Amino acid sequence: MQPIQSNEFEIVEFFLANEYYGIHVASVREIIRGNCSLVPVPDAPAVIMGVVNLRGKIIPVVDLAEHMHINAQQKDRAKRIIIAEFNKMTVGFCVSGVTRVHRLSRQQMESSDGLIQTKNAYTVGIIKIEERILFLLDFEKIASDIINQAKIS
């Protein structure tokens, strides 16, 4: 692959049920199979599926469909886990599947400001790839909101 130009960025495309999303590659540490040994956390919020021991590091795993209020069937929820890192925090996000990595120019992304007003402002951009519309999500904000909700509960 060619070096990334200053007006380009890369995303990992994934889906929840039949809806497509993206995350900046820079935030992704790795992607693992969803059938790993997930250990439930007692008295955790419903969106926390449990924790996984990944090479000696305990990582919380979030049911992203549950958190985003997307009606994914149980069998579709844990096909892949995207391990994301930001601000010294590592979190796994269960998704139905991962499609591929895309290199895009900044002109291919439309800002969601003004176009789509979402309750929690998780969408940072909208991208059209082929016939699909992808919502580029702010995983750091999602993780932060889950942590803050857990503290309040």
N, C-alpha and C positions, 0 to 999 in steps of 0.2 A: 504494500500500500504506500502511496505517496505521502510525504509530510503534509501536515495540515497547514493550510494557508490561514492568514489572520482573519479572513472573513468566513472561514469554515468552522464547523464544529461537528462532533459525532454524537449520535444518540443510540441507545439500545432500544429497539422497538419490542414491546411486549403487549400481551392482551389479558383482559379480565372478562370472562364470558365472551361476548362478541364485540367488545369495545377495545380500541387500540390506544396505546399510550407510549410515551417515551421518557427516558431518563438520560441525562448527560453521561457519556462514557466516563468522564473524569470522576464521577461519584461512585462508579461501580468497581468494587474490589474483585468480585467474581460472581459466577452464577452456578448454583448447585442444583442437583435433583431434589425435588420436593419430597421424595420418599426417605429422606434422611431420618435419623433418630431424634425426633422432636420430643422434648420432655415438657409436659404441661407445668405451668406455674400456678401454684395455689392462690386463689383469690385475686387473680389478675383480671384486668378489663377484658371484655369479650374479644376485642380486636387482637389481643396478644395470644397467639396460638401456642406459644411456649418458648423454650430456648433450645439452642443446638450447640454442641461442643464441636467447634471447627478448629482443628489442629491446636487444641489446648485453650482456645479462647471461647468463653460463653457469650453467645450472641442471641439477643431477643429476636423473635420472629413475629412479624405483624401479618395479619390476614388483611391484605390491602383491599380486597373486594368488600369485606365486612366494613372496613373503615370508610370506604368511598360509597357505601350503600348501593353496591352493584349486586344484582341478584345472580351470582355465579352458583352453579350447583356444587355440592360438596365435593364430588369427584373431580371437578375442574379447579379446585382452589389451590392445590399444592403440587402442581406439575413441576414448577421451578421456583427457586428462591433466589432473588437478587440480593446479594450482600453489598450494601452500600456503606460508604464511609464519608463522613463530613464532620468537621469540628471535633475531632478526637472521639467521635461516636461511631460505632459500627452496629448496623441494624439489618436484619433480613426481612425482605418483603416477599410474601407468597403471591405468585401470579399464576394465571392459567397456563401461560406459555411464553416463551421468548422467540421472536421471529428472526431478527437479524440486527446487525449494526449498520447504520446509515451515516454517510458523510454528507453534510448539507451545507449550503451557503446560508448566510444570515438572511438573505433576501427570501429564502424559501419558508421562513418562519414569520407568521403574523403574530403580533402581540394580542393577548387576550383582553387587554385593557379596553374597555368600552364596547367590545364585541360580545363578550360573555362575562356576565357577572356571576361568580360562584360564591356560595355561602362562605367557604373557608379560604378562597383565593389560592387553591392548590395548582391551578393551571397557569403556567408562565408563558405559554405560547401554543400556537396551533399550526400544525404542519400538514400539508396534503402530499401524500406519497402514493403514486399510482391512483387508485380509486378510493383509498382509505384516508380518513382524517384522523390524525394522531393529536392527542393532547399531551404536551410536554409538562410533566409534573414536577413540583418542587418537593422532592422527597425529604429535604431537611426540614421544611415547614411541617410536613405530615408527621415526621418523627417527633418534632418539638411539641406539636399539638397533642399527640398521644401521651407523651410524658407529662405534660401539664394537666391533661384530663385525669391521668392516673393519680396525680398528686392531690387533685381536688376531691376525687371520689372517696 
